[in-house]
Amino acid sequence: MRFGIASQSITPPVGVTLWGYNPRPSTWVEHPLRAEALACEGGGAGWILVCADVGAFSGPLARAVRADVAATTGLPPEAVMITAAHTHSGPHVTDALWCERSPLESAYFQELRIKLEQTAHAAWQARRPGELLHARTAAPDVGSNRRVQREDGTWTNEWADPEGRHTGYFDPTVDLLAIRRESGEWDALLVNVGCHPVCYNEKNQGISGDYVSYLKDALEAQGDVKTVLFTVSGHANIDPRDAVQNDAAVTRRVGERLAEHVRAALPRLSPVGTGPVAAAQEPWTFASDWTVSGRLGIYFPHATTGSRVDTLVSCVAAGDCALLGLPGEAVSEYREKLSRLSPFGITLLVSLANDFVGYLPTDAILAEGAYEAGLSPCRPIESALTAHAERALAKAFVIRRGLCRIPRF
């Protein structure tokens, strides 16, 4: 297989609206934002993963970027996965191409679209021989389930849990995918973990990638790897234990603590194999049946009850490893569940891939209530989500085995 890596700054101008919590104007840059791309080619097929330090992508912008990348690389759009790190201190990209608020932000969204295509194209052009390796570790001291049950049996959210007392389900798995060159150089490392990047709270007006930026800094500065990419796994009910602070030292500490877990696992990286490369997607259409109003309504073109939602579940694979992209915020429970259902030996769940339709809870969480249930665009949701994920994985697996046409460039 051949791999290409590229990155560039996507830091917006001061003054853009920050995403997450209540929309608020940015007044300074706490940490620059970045986009990275990983291109993979093998057996006449290929795909590109684009990771960006933003909260989430609007469906229209993700579709536009995928089409742009397809036009300049020759890959089909389904072979391009656009993902958001989910920082709550980044630009309000969910507005892009459908409800933009100001000339400043419209200009930034156009610039962002261009930069994402450039980054993906640069990665595709840079591909050269390499080896894909995987390791799995855990970071149980970094996150905590923010859902708690009151004495009367109802459910609510406690956003921070500094002492780790919450007992709700938390999958602390950290998956690592590394690219090693023939020279032995570690060229790239993808970190996939299910924990909200919400160390900063709604009072923060500084542009930042939250703990994700400090995770990358810690690993790159010490020479562990040249370029670090980040995707968020099942995280919708998981916050850092030290969540919603407004303290740069806390944010840095969470990122550096996660980096320690990652660094300890690097010696365990082992080859995934050199099997075929595949990409697939499964369209998912439904009618929203939620009631979303106020500040939350601005995130979604389908905020009105009964709106048609046209989205998709996507999958890219190399050898026996698959990245399963879900179009919203998946709860922690889905990482293990969908991994068990996958025909691939290694499956990484990637939330906020190619779209942002809302929260993706389990039906049990829907029954319990609280924040995660209120932001589910339809109910029940678990069986439909699972079925579409299984079909996307199965499509990629069939392509990988050479049983149907492989998208070629």
C-alpha positions as CSV (number, residue, x, y, z in Angstrom):
1,M,0.0,0.0,0.0
2,R,1.0,3.6,-0.5
3,F,0.1,6.5,1.9
4,G,0.2,10.2,1.7
5,I,0.0,12.8,4.5
6,A,-0.6,16.5,4.4
7,S,-1.7,19.3,6.8
8,Q,-2.3,23.0,6.9
9,S,-3.6,25.7,9.1
10,I,-7.4,26.4,9.1
11,T,-7.4,29.0,11.9
12,P,-10.3,31.4,11.2
13,P,-10.1,35.2,11.6
14,V,-10.9,36.5,15.0
15,G,-14.5,37.6,15.1
16,V,-16.0,34.4,13.7
17,T,-18.7,32.8,15.8
18,L,-17.6,29.9,18.0
19,W,-19.5,26.6,17.8
20,G,-20.9,24.7,20.8
21,Y,-22.8,26.1,23.9
22,N,-24.3,29.4,23.0
23,P,-22.9,31.0,19.9
24,R,-20.4,33.6,20.8
25,P,-17.9,35.8,19.0
26,S,-14.2,34.8,19.1
27,T,-11.9,37.5,20.5
28,W,-8.5,35.8,20.3
29,V,-6.6,32.7,19.2
30,E,-5.9,30.4,22.1
31,H,-4.4,27.7,19.8
32,P,-4.2,27.5,16.0
33,L,-6.5,25.1,14.2
34,R,-5.3,22.5,11.7
35,A,-6.6,20.1,9.0
36,E,-4.8,16.9,8.1
37,A,-5.4,14.4,5.4
38,L,-4.4,10.7,5.1
39,A,-4.5,9.2,1.7
40,C,-4.4,5.4,1.2
41,E,-4.0,3.5,-2.1
42,G,-3.7,-0.2,-2.9
43,G,-4.8,-2.6,-5.6
44,G,-5.9,0.2,-8.0
45,A,-8.3,1.8,-5.5
46,G,-7.9,4.4,-2.8
47,W,-9.5,6.7,-0.3
48,I,-8.7,9.9,1.6
49,L,-9.5,10.8,5.3
50,V,-9.7,14.5,6.1
51,C,-9.6,15.5,9.8
52,A,-10.3,19.1,10.9
53,D,-10.2,21.0,14.1
54,V,-13.8,22.2,13.9
55,G,-17.0,21.3,15.8
56,A,-18.9,19.6,13.0
57,F,-19.5,20.0,9.3
58,S,-22.8,20.9,7.7
59,G,-24.0,18.4,5.2
60,P,-23.8,20.9,2.3
61,L,-20.2,21.8,3.0
62,A,-19.1,18.1,3.4
63,R,-20.8,17.2,0.2
64,A,-19.1,20.1,-1.6
65,V,-15.6,19.2,-0.3
66,R,-16.0,15.6,-1.2
67,A,-17.0,16.6,-4.7
68,D,-14.1,19.0,-5.0
69,V,-11.7,16.3,-3.9
70,A,-13.2,13.8,-6.3
71,A,-12.8,16.2,-9.1
72,T,-9.1,16.8,-8.5
73,T,-8.0,13.3,-7.6
74,G,-10.2,11.1,-9.7
75,L,-11.5,9.2,-6.7
76,P,-15.3,8.8,-6.3
77,P,-16.9,10.9,-3.6
78,E,-17.6,7.9,-1.5
79,A,-13.9,7.4,-1.1
80,V,-13.5,10.7,0.7
81,M,-14.4,10.9,4.4
82,I,-14.6,14.4,6.0
83,T,-14.4,14.4,9.8
84,A,-14.5,17.0,12.6
85,A,-12.6,16.8,15.9
86,H,-15.6,18.3,17.6
87,T,-13.9,21.2,19.5
88,H,-16.5,23.5,21.1
89,S,-14.1,26.4,20.6
90,G,-13.9,26.3,16.8
91,P,-15.7,28.1,14.0
92,H,-19.5,27.6,13.5
93,V,-19.0,25.4,10.4
94,T,-22.4,23.8,10.7
95,D,-23.7,27.1,9.2
96,A,-21.7,26.7,6.0
97,L,-23.6,26.9,2.7
98,W,-27.0,27.1,4.2
99,C,-27.4,29.7,7.0
100,E,-24.3,31.8,7.0
101,R,-24.5,34.8,9.3
102,S,-21.9,37.4,8.2
103,P,-19.6,38.2,5.2
104,L,-16.7,37.4,7.5
105,E,-17.9,33.9,8.1
106,S,-19.0,33.3,4.5
107,A,-15.5,34.2,3.3
108,Y,-14.0,31.9,5.9
109,F,-16.2,29.0,4.9
110,Q,-15.2,29.4,1.2
111,E,-11.5,29.5,2.3
112,L,-12.0,26.4,4.4
113,R,-13.6,24.6,1.5
114,I,-10.6,25.4,-0.6
115,K,-8.1,24.5,2.1
116,L,-9.7,21.1,2.8
117,E,-9.6,20.2,-0.9
118,Q,-6.0,21.4,-1.1
119,T,-5.0,19.3,1.9
120,A,-6.7,16.2,0.6
121,H,-5.2,16.7,-2.9
122,A,-1.7,17.2,-1.4
123,A,-2.0,14.0,0.6
124,W,-3.1,12.1,-2.5
125,Q,-0.1,13.5,-4.5
126,A,2.3,12.6,-1.7
127,R,1.5,8.9,-1.5
128,R,4.4,6.6,-1.3
129,P,5.1,3.1,0.1
130,G,4.4,2.6,3.8
131,E,3.0,0.1,6.3
132,L,-0.2,0.5,8.2
133,L,0.0,-0.6,11.9
134,H,-2.6,-0.7,14.7
135,A,-2.5,-0.7,18.5
136,R,-5.3,-0.4,21.1
137,T,-5.0,1.0,24.6
138,A,-7.3,2.7,27.1
139,A,-7.5,6.0,28.9
140,P,-10.0,5.4,31.7
141,D,-8.8,8.4,33.8
142,V,-9.4,11.0,31.0
143,G,-13.2,10.7,30.5
144,S,-16.4,10.0,32.4
145,N,-20.1,9.4,31.5
146,R,-21.9,12.7,32.1
147,R,-25.4,11.1,32.5
148,V,-26.5,10.6,36.1
149,Q,-29.7,9.3,37.6
150,R,-31.5,11.4,40.3
151,E,-33.0,9.9,43.4
152,D,-36.5,10.1,41.8
153,G,-35.3,7.9,39.0
154,T,-35.1,10.6,36.3
155,W,-31.9,11.3,34.4
156,T,-29.9,14.5,34.0
157,N,-26.4,15.6,33.0
158,E,-23.5,16.5,35.2
159,W,-20.9,17.9,32.8
160,A,-17.8,17.5,35.0
161,D,-16.7,14.6,37.2
162,P,-13.2,15.4,38.5
163,E,-13.2,12.6,41.0
164,G,-14.5,9.9,38.6
165,R,-17.6,9.1,40.6
166,H,-20.1,8.7,37.8
167,T,-21.0,5.1,37.1
168,G,-22.5,5.3,33.6
169,Y,-21.1,3.3,30.8
170,F,-17.8,4.6,29.4
171,D,-15.7,2.8,26.8
172,P,-12.2,4.2,27.4
173,T,-10.7,2.5,24.3
174,V,-8.1,4.5,22.3
175,D,-7.4,3.1,18.8
176,L,-4.2,4.0,17.1
177,L,-3.4,3.7,13.4
178,A,0.2,4.5,12.3
179,I,2.0,4.9,9.0
180,R,5.6,3.7,9.0
181,R,7.8,4.3,6.1
182,E,10.4,2.0,4.6
183,S,13.0,4.1,6.3
184,G,11.5,3.3,9.7
185,E,10.1,6.8,10.1
186,W,6.7,7.2,11.8
187,D,5.1,9.5,9.4
188,A,1.6,9.7,10.8
189,L,-0.5,8.6,13.7
190,L,-4.3,8.6,13.9
191,V,-5.7,8.8,17.4
192,N,-9.4,7.7,17.8
193,V,-11.0,8.2,21.2
194,G,-14.5,8.7,22.5
195,C,-14.4,11.8,24.6
196,H,-15.9,15.3,24.0
197,P,-13.3,18.0,23.4
198,V,-15.1,20.3,25.9
199,C,-12.4,21.3,28.5
200,Y,-13.2,24.9,27.6
201,N,-16.7,26.2,28.6
202,E,-19.1,28.7,27.1
203,K,-17.2,31.6,28.6
204,N,-14.2,30.9,26.5
205,Q,-13.9,33.2,23.5
206,G,-10.6,32.0,22.3
207,I,-10.3,29.9,19.1
208,S,-8.9,26.5,20.1
209,G,-8.9,22.8,19.2
210,D,-9.4,22.2,23.0
211,Y,-7.5,19.2,24.4
212,V,-7.1,17.7,20.9
213,S,-4.6,20.5,20.0
214,Y,-2.5,19.7,23.0
215,L,-2.6,16.0,22.3
216,K,-1.1,16.7,18.9
217,D,1.5,19.1,20.3
218,A,2.7,16.6,22.9
219,L,3.2,13.8,20.5
220,E,4.7,15.8,17.7
221,A,7.0,17.9,19.8
222,Q,8.7,14.9,21.4
223,G,9.2,13.3,18.0
224,D,6.9,10.3,18.6
225,V,5.5,10.9,15.1
226,K,5.6,13.5,12.4
227,T,1.9,14.3,12.0
228,V,-1.0,13.4,14.4
229,L,-4.5,13.1,13.2
230,F,-7.6,12.9,15.5
231,T,-11.1,11.4,15.1
232,V,-13.7,11.3,17.8
233,S,-15.3,7.9,18.5
234,G,-18.4,7.2,20.5
235,H,-18.4,10.3,22.7
236,A,-21.9,11.9,22.9
237,N,-22.4,11.0,26.6
238,I,-18.7,11.2,27.6
239,D,-16.9,14.4,28.8
240,P,-13.4,14.9,30.1
241,R,-13.4,14.5,33.9
242,D,-12.2,18.1,34.0
243,A,-14.9,19.4,31.6
244,V,-16.3,22.8,30.9
245,Q,-13.6,24.8,32.6
246,N,-12.1,28.0,31.3
247,D,-8.5,27.2,32.1
248,A,-5.8,26.6,29.5
249,A,-3.7,24.7,32.0
250,V,-6.6,22.2,32.5
251,T,-7.1,21.8,28.8
252,R,-3.3,21.2,28.2
253,R,-3.2,18.7,31.1
254,V,-6.0,16.6,29.6
255,G,-4.3,16.6,26.2
256,E,-0.9,15.7,27.6
257,R,-2.4,13.0,29.8
258,L,-4.0,11.4,26.8
259,A,-0.7,11.7,24.9
260,E,1.0,9.7,27.8
261,H,-1.5,6.8,27.2
262,V,-0.9,6.9,23.5
263,R,2.9,7.1,23.9
264,A,2.9,4.0,26.2
265,A,1.0,2.0,23.5
266,L,3.3,2.9,20.6
267,P,5.6,-0.1,21.1
268,R,2.6,-2.4,20.7
269,L,1.8,-1.2,17.2
270,S,1.6,-4.2,14.8
271,P,1.0,-4.5,11.1
272,V,-2.6,-4.5,9.8
273,G,-1.6,-6.3,6.6
274,T,-1.5,-5.4,3.0
275,G,-4.9,-6.5,1.8
276,P,-7.1,-4.5,-0.7
277,V,-8.3,-1.0,-0.2
278,A,-12.0,-0.3,-0.2
279,A,-14.6,2.5,0.3
280,A,-18.3,2.4,0.5
281,Q,-21.3,4.3,1.7
282,E,-24.9,3.5,2.7
283,P,-27.6,6.2,2.1
284,W,-29.9,6.9,5.1
285,T,-33.1,8.8,4.7
286,F,-35.6,9.5,7.4
287,A,-38.0,12.2,8.7
288,S,-37.0,14.1,11.8
289,D,-39.5,13.7,14.7
290,W,-37.8,15.9,17.3
291,T,-38.7,19.3,18.6
292,V,-35.6,21.6,18.4
293,S,-35.8,25.3,19.1
294,G,-33.8,28.2,20.3
295,R,-30.0,28.1,19.9
296,L,-30.1,24.4,19.0
297,G,-32.3,25.0,15.9
298,I,-29.5,26.9,14.2
299,Y,-27.3,23.8,13.9
300,F,-29.7,21.8,11.7
301,P,-31.4,22.3,8.3
302,H,-33.8,19.7,9.5
303,A,-34.7,21.3,12.8
304,T,-38.4,21.4,11.9
305,T,-40.4,18.3,12.9
306,G,-41.1,16.2,9.9
307,S,-38.2,17.4,7.8
308,R,-36.6,15.0,5.4
309,V,-33.1,14.0,6.3
310,D,-30.8,12.6,3.5
311,T,-27.6,11.5,5.0
312,L,-25.2,8.5,4.9
313,V,-23.1,6.1,6.8
314,S,-19.6,5.6,5.2
315,C,-16.7,3.2,5.5
316,V,-13.1,3.2,4.2
317,A,-10.9,0.2,4.7
318,A,-7.4,-1.0,4.2
319,G,-6.5,-4.6,4.7
320,D,-8.4,-5.9,7.8
321,C,-9.0,-2.4,9.2
322,A,-12.1,-0.3,8.6
323,L,-13.1,3.2,9.6
324,L,-16.8,3.4,10.0
325,G,-18.1,7.0,9.7
326,L,-21.4,8.0,11.3
327,P,-23.1,11.3,10.5
328,G,-23.6,12.5,14.0
329,E,-22.6,12.2,17.7
330,A,-22.6,8.6,18.6
331,V,-22.8,7.6,22.3
332,S,-20.1,5.5,23.8
333,E,-22.0,2.2,23.7
334,Y,-21.9,2.1,19.9
335,R,-18.1,1.6,19.6
336,E,-18.1,-1.9,21.0
337,K,-21.5,-2.9,19.5
338,L,-20.6,-1.9,16.0
339,S,-17.1,-3.4,16.3
340,R,-18.7,-6.8,17.2
341,L,-21.0,-6.6,14.2
342,S,-18.2,-5.7,11.8
343,P,-16.7,-8.3,9.4
344,F,-13.3,-6.6,9.7
345,G,-10.8,-7.6,12.4
346,I,-10.2,-4.0,13.4
347,T,-13.0,-1.4,13.2
348,L,-12.7,2.2,14.3
349,L,-16.0,4.2,14.9
350,V,-15.7,7.7,13.6
351,S,-18.4,10.2,14.7
352,L,-19.3,13.3,12.8
353,A,-18.2,12.0,9.4
354,N,-19.5,13.8,6.3
355,D,-22.5,15.3,8.1
356,F,-24.1,16.4,11.4
357,V,-27.7,15.2,11.9
358,G,-27.7,15.4,15.7
359,Y,-27.1,12.9,18.5
360,L,-27.1,9.1,17.9
361,P,-28.1,7.6,21.2
362,T,-29.3,4.1,22.1
363,D,-33.0,3.4,22.5
364,A,-32.3,2.9,26.2
365,I,-31.0,6.4,26.5
366,L,-34.0,7.7,24.5
367,A,-36.3,6.1,27.1
368,E,-34.3,7.6,30.0
369,G,-34.2,11.2,28.6
370,A,-31.8,14.0,29.3
371,Y,-29.7,16.0,26.9
372,E,-28.6,13.2,24.6
373,A,-32.1,12.0,24.1
374,G,-33.5,15.4,23.3
375,L,-31.0,15.9,20.4
376,S,-31.8,12.6,18.6
377,P,-33.4,13.5,15.3
378,C,-35.6,10.4,15.3
379,R,-36.9,7.7,17.7
380,P,-36.4,4.9,17.8
381,I,-33.0,5.2,16.2
382,E,-30.8,2.3,17.3
383,S,-32.0,-0.4,14.8
384,A,-31.9,1.9,11.8
385,L,-28.4,3.2,12.7
386,T,-27.1,-0.3,13.3
387,A,-28.6,-1.7,10.1
388,H,-27.1,1.1,8.0
389,A,-23.7,0.7,9.7
390,E,-23.8,-3.0,9.0
391,R,-24.6,-2.5,5.3
392,A,-21.8,0.1,4.9
393,L,-19.3,-2.3,6.5
394,A,-20.6,-5.2,4.4
395,K,-20.3,-3.3,1.2
396,A,-16.7,-2.3,2.0
397,F,-15.9,-5.9,2.9
398,V,-17.3,-7.3,-0.3
399,I,-15.3,-4.8,-2.3
400,R,-12.2,-5.7,-0.3
401,R,-12.6,-9.4,-1.2
402,G,-12.9,-8.5,-4.8
403,L,-16.4,-9.7,-5.2
404,C,-17.7,-6.5,-6.9
405,R,-16.4,-3.4,-8.6
406,I,-13.7,-1.4,-6.7
407,P,-13.9,2.4,-7.2
408,R,-10.8,3.2,-9.2
409,F,-9.1,6.4,-10.1
